[in-house]
Amino acid sequence: MYTIDDLLEVMARLRDPESGCPWDLAQTLKSIVPHTLEEAYEVAETIERDDSAALCDELGDLLFQIVFYARIAEEEGDFAFGDVVDAICRKLIRRHPHVFADERVSDVADQTRQWEAHKQKERAAKQGGRPPGMLDDISLALPALSRAQKIQRRAAHVGFDWPDTAGVKAKLAEELAELDEAVEAGRREDIEAEVGDLLFTCVNLARHLEVDAEAALRGATRRFARRFAHMEAAAGSGEGLAGLDAEALERLWRAAKRGMTEEGRPAP
C-alpha cells in the first residue's frame, strides 16, 4: 500500500522541471484554488450521498491539493509539507488543553467557548497584541450561506442574538414586509438589499434550529432537480414542459413529489 511519502514523491515527479507533467508544472498557488474548491464540494457531495467508496477517492483528490500547494511553496522557499503537518499538530494540541494538558471542560458548549477564547488569543497575537475584531478572520471566499452562519455564530458568542426562534420568525415577517415595500417602490438597489436581509435572516433561523444552511439549501436544490427530472420524463422532454399550462405543470409537480416519496426519498 502506498504511503504519504509515496504521494510526496509522485508530486515531486509531476513537478520535475525536466521530466514532469506540463500541466502540473504550469500551475501556481492561485491557479489551483478553483480545483481545490471543486474537490472540497465533491467530498461534501459524496458524504451527502452516503457513498463511502467515492468518499475515499474524493478525499484522496483533496489531499493531493494540499500536497500540491505544499510542493509549490517548497519550490518557492516558503515551507514544505512537513511544515504544514507540524503547524496543524501544534495548533490542535494548543487548542485542546483539555485533552493534551490539565484544563477541564464540562460539556460541548464549554469546550466551544474555550476554543473560541484560544482562537481570540491567537488572532490578537498575530496583530501584535491588539484586540482583533471578532469577524476579521472569517474568509470572504466562503460560500455566502456558510459565511453568514459563521458570522452569526461569532456574534452570538457575545450575546448579540435572539433568545429563541420566535424572534427570528418575527424578523422574517419584518424583512418580508420591507421587501414588499421595496418592490412596490420599484427600487432595484433596495430590492436586492432586502432580499439579502431576508436570506440572512433565513440563515439565522437555520442556525437556531441547528441546521447547516449550506447543506440544507444543497439538499433542497437536489430534491428540486430530481423532481423536475420526473416532470421532464412525464412530459417527454423539457420542450414538452414548455407547452403546458400552469395547471398541468402543477399536476406533474405533485405527481413527481409523490413519486419521490414512494421511492423512499424526502419530498420538499
Secondary structure as GFF3:
##gff-version 3
##sequence-region A 1 268
A	DSSP	alpha_helix	4	14	.	.	.	ID=ss1
A	DSSP	alpha_helix	22	26	.	.	.	ID=ss2
A	DSSP	alpha_helix	33	48	.	.	.	ID=ss3
A	DSSP	alpha_helix	52	75	.	.	.	ID=ss4
A	DSSP	alpha_helix	81	95	.	.	.	ID=ss5
A	DSSP	alpha_helix	97	100	.	.	.	ID=ss6
A	DSSP	alpha_helix	108	126	.	.	.	ID=ss7
A	DSSP	alpha_helix	144	157	.	.	.	ID=ss8
A	DSSP	alpha_helix	165	185	.	.	.	ID=ss9
A	DSSP	alpha_helix	188	208	.	.	.	ID=ss10
A	DSSP	alpha_helix	213	235	.	.	.	ID=ss11
A	DSSP	alpha_helix	238	242	.	.	.	ID=ss12
A	DSSP	alpha_helix	246	262	.	.	.	ID=ss13
###
